[in-house]
Amino acid sequence: MKNNHTTFRNGDLFCTHCGRTKSLPLPISTRVFTAYCEDFDEQHRFCKKTWTQPMPDGGASEYEKAQFWLRNGDRGISSETIFSELYLPVRAKNNYCHPLDPDDFRRCYLLIQMVPEWRAKLSKMKEVSEAWSRLVDNWDKLTEMLEEQLETKKPNGMYEFMKELGC
Ligand SMILES: [Zn+2]
């Protein structure tokens, strides 16, 4: 994507300025895919920053906030792993994934922002894998590093630190 405010979100093209999405027809050839991306970039080149990530009501219950994330969150495999581990009553061991890079961690971080009760429950993720265990032990440090990266938009060693943790 040419604009730095157009991206992918939950499988659709997404504009972080106006919040509009465009679904891609699947299956899709590389040529058509490129055309869709170029078209979306062009349509959103000059749109104004009016969209902000919707957040659940302060008075919402933990369950309602988790439901809100499912509808409005920026989902990826690692944040869905937290969701299934802390929300679903049964553990499906397959398809479990930890965040592999700062962008994956960002989606996990946004889930915890939407459901703050789950920060205290993250210790449960330590049972999932050794990588998750080390991630949870360093969650506050990773959160600080991510917030710094989001602010400065510059790498700060977070990716390398995640690799040291076995991500
Ligand atoms: Zn837009």
Residues whose N, C-alpha, C, O or C-beta is under 5 A from the ligand:
A	BS01	ZN	C15 H17 C18 H44 C47
